[in-house]
Amino acid sequence: MTKGKGKGDGDGDDRDGTIGEFNDAVNMSPGELEKWLETDESKSVGQSKGGGESVGHEMGRRIVALKRTKKGDLSDDDVAHMSKVVGYVHRHMAQRPDGDVKETPWRYSLMNWGHDPVK
């Protein structure tokens, strides 16, 4: 795991851009996300491998750790995960269902990834 800037001259800008997009996409604080991940609603959504923890729920725990990591201590792997979160949130937001989304699996899934669409 490499820390700091990426390999090329322009990669630092990409890294900073990804971190900024991640911070925009993840609108839940680490404390809010931790509390959410303990709920039955959080555990009720998402795809899991072999009946275990869902991918989104596992990612939520990783997001809490990422949000608590100082920018200078983020590894390239951390930034890659941040990029994955940004992509997921953007794709999922484009699939917003009609009507009140407050108590929907769509919202719960997004919240597992650190984004509450009703905030």
Secondary structure, 3 states (H helix, E strand, C coil): CCECCCCCCCHHHHHHHHHHHHHHHCCCCHHHHHHHHCCHHHHCCCCECCCCCEHHHHHHHHHHHHHCCCHHHCEHHHHHHHHHHHHHHHHHHCCCCCCCCCCCHHHHHHHHCCCCCCC
